[in-house]
Amino acid sequence: MGAGSRDDGWRVERACALAWPAREELAVGGWRVSRSGGGTRRTNSASPAGPGARLDDATIAAIRDAYAAVAQPAIVRVPTLLPGIDTRLDRHGFLPAEGPTLTIACDVLPRRGDAGVRVRAAPDAAWIAARRALSVAAGGGAQDHLAPIARLAVPTVFAATQVEGAVRSLAFAAVHDGLAIVEAVATDAGWRGRGLARRTVAALLHATAAIGARGAALRVMADNGPARALYRALGFDRHLYDYHYRRSPA
């Protein structure tokens, strides 16, 4: 990938949509309207499908109607790849930005694996159980974090690090167009600060090369300092673009 070009950004956007798929997706005026019955914003928001997407009055109305039809709030995801969106949403009374997120990339995958990290092409029962437990512990809905995994239709790698007979750290990656999109990185709160997440993600990235990855990207909340430091240490040193969400008032 180039040095943070817009083409790179749209390539990552496409890969990320496949790495965390919604239950259903509608095409509305150059926008992908993702609906999953509520839960995480990524699978319940409208995103521009490409650089040609426009957000005029008719498109905003159609997005609102698409969510109203399933009794969900209209949420628009606003990437900095497409300027001017916030101004249009302001005119339609959308609420202030929420969930600021960075999209970052790594161009060199680790050359060595880690025998202490279990990697698989699909999640096993221990991975799923740990993901469910970690989602609940973090205050999220377990199903919100498992349902997209069941819908994956691209090559994947799932990684887990076990200590004392239990999974303490996990992650997965989905590969599309030569990009490994890293998702669902989580570590048991009682085992943080011991390097487990770094080992897990490094082994994960190494394994993705075997299924076509030549680089990697991920999304991280802007205010998550520890996660950002972890990813910097793993080579995610290119900042591609940011995004946030805007919600239509009830």
Solvent accessible surface area in square Angstrom, and as a share of the most:
residue,aa,sasa,rsa
1,M,70,0.31
2,G,39,0.38
3,A,101,0.78
4,G,27,0.26
5,S,51,0.33
6,R,128,0.47
7,D,113,0.59
8,D,12,0.06
9,G,1,0.01
10,W,13,0.05
11,R,45,0.17
12,V,0,0.00
13,E,4,0.02
14,R,119,0.43
15,A,2,0.01
16,C,1,0.01
17,A,29,0.23
18,L,70,0.35
19,A,0,0.00
20,W,21,0.07
21,P,24,0.15
22,A,19,0.15
23,R,146,0.53
24,E,62,0.28
25,E,91,0.41
26,L,61,0.30
27,A,103,0.80
28,V,24,0.14
29,G,55,0.53
30,G,38,0.37
31,W,1,0.01
32,R,46,0.17
33,V,0,0.00
34,S,6,0.04
35,R,27,0.10
36,S,20,0.13
37,G,51,0.49
38,G,31,0.29
39,G,51,0.49
40,T,34,0.20
41,R,71,0.26
42,R,60,0.22
43,T,5,0.03
44,N,4,0.02
45,S,1,0.01
46,A,0,0.00
47,S,5,0.03
48,P,1,0.01
49,A,48,0.38
50,G,12,0.12
51,P,86,0.54
52,G,59,0.56
53,A,4,0.03
54,R,148,0.54
55,L,3,0.02
56,D,78,0.40
57,D,98,0.51
58,A,73,0.56
59,T,14,0.08
60,I,2,0.01
61,A,51,0.39
62,A,38,0.30
63,I,2,0.01
64,R,69,0.25
65,D,93,0.48
66,A,13,0.10
67,Y,0,0.00
68,A,72,0.56
69,A,82,0.63
70,V,60,0.35
71,A,99,0.77
72,Q,20,0.09
73,P,67,0.42
74,A,7,0.06
75,I,7,0.04
76,V,1,0.01
77,R,8,0.03
78,V,7,0.04
79,P,0,0.00
80,T,73,0.42
81,L,9,0.05
82,L,18,0.09
83,P,100,0.63
84,G,38,0.36
85,I,2,0.01
86,D,46,0.24
87,T,69,0.40
88,R,84,0.31
89,L,0,0.00
90,D,84,0.44
91,R,184,0.67
92,H,55,0.24
93,G,41,0.40
94,F,12,0.05
95,L,76,0.38
96,P,106,0.67
97,A,60,0.46
98,E,44,0.20
99,G,9,0.09
100,P,74,0.46
101,T,7,0.04
102,L,22,0.11
103,T,0,0.00
104,I,17,0.09
105,A,0,0.00
106,C,1,0.01
107,D,60,0.31
108,V,113,0.65
109,L,21,0.11
110,P,37,0.23
111,R,220,0.80
112,R,208,0.76
113,G,45,0.43
114,D,46,0.24
115,A,116,0.90
116,G,42,0.40
117,V,9,0.05
118,R,53,0.19
119,V,56,0.32
120,R,121,0.44
121,A,80,0.62
122,A,61,0.47
123,P,36,0.23
124,D,51,0.26
125,A,83,0.64
126,A,41,0.31
127,W,4,0.01
128,I,59,0.30
129,A,56,0.43
130,A,13,0.10
131,R,16,0.06
132,R,109,0.40
133,A,62,0.48
134,L,24,0.12
135,S,1,0.01
136,V,93,0.53
137,A,87,0.67
138,A,86,0.67
139,G,71,0.68
140,G,31,0.30
141,G,37,0.35
142,A,19,0.14
143,Q,119,0.53
144,D,47,0.25
145,H,47,0.21
146,L,17,0.09
147,A,23,0.18
148,P,3,0.02
149,I,16,0.08
150,A,92,0.71
151,R,72,0.26
152,L,33,0.16
153,A,98,0.76
154,V,29,0.17
155,P,74,0.46
156,T,18,0.11
157,V,9,0.05
158,F,6,0.02
159,A,0,0.00
160,A,2,0.02
161,T,1,0.01
162,Q,81,0.36
163,V,38,0.22
164,E,141,0.63
165,G,74,0.71
166,A,36,0.28
167,V,18,0.10
168,R,43,0.16
169,S,0,0.00
170,L,0,0.00
171,A,0,0.00
172,F,0,0.00
173,A,0,0.00
174,A,2,0.02
175,V,8,0.05
176,H,67,0.30
177,D,75,0.39
178,G,8,0.08
179,L,1,0.00
180,A,0,0.00
181,I,2,0.01
182,V,6,0.03
183,E,14,0.06
184,A,20,0.15
185,V,44,0.25
186,A,18,0.14
187,T,13,0.08
188,D,41,0.21
189,A,74,0.57
190,G,52,0.50
191,W,38,0.13
192,R,151,0.55
193,G,88,0.84
194,R,144,0.53
195,G,39,0.37
196,L,13,0.06
197,A,20,0.15
198,R,123,0.45
199,R,94,0.34
200,T,0,0.00
201,V,0,0.00
202,A,25,0.20
203,A,4,0.03
204,L,0,0.00
205,L,0,0.00
206,H,63,0.28
207,A,19,0.15
208,T,0,0.00
209,A,54,0.42
210,A,95,0.74
211,I,64,0.33
212,G,40,0.39
213,A,6,0.05
214,R,165,0.60
215,G,6,0.06
216,A,0,0.00
217,A,0,0.00
218,L,3,0.02
219,R,42,0.15
220,V,9,0.05
221,M,75,0.33
222,A,29,0.23
223,D,122,0.63
224,N,60,0.31
225,G,40,0.39
226,P,111,0.70
227,A,17,0.13
228,R,82,0.30
229,A,46,0.36
230,L,33,0.17
231,Y,14,0.05
232,R,145,0.53
233,A,52,0.40
234,L,21,0.10
235,G,29,0.28
236,F,3,0.01
237,D,112,0.58
238,R,37,0.13
239,H,102,0.45
240,L,18,0.09
241,Y,8,0.03
242,D,46,0.24
243,Y,7,0.03
244,H,34,0.15
245,Y,6,0.02
246,R,12,0.04
247,R,68,0.25
248,S,13,0.09
249,P,61,0.38
250,A,156,1.21
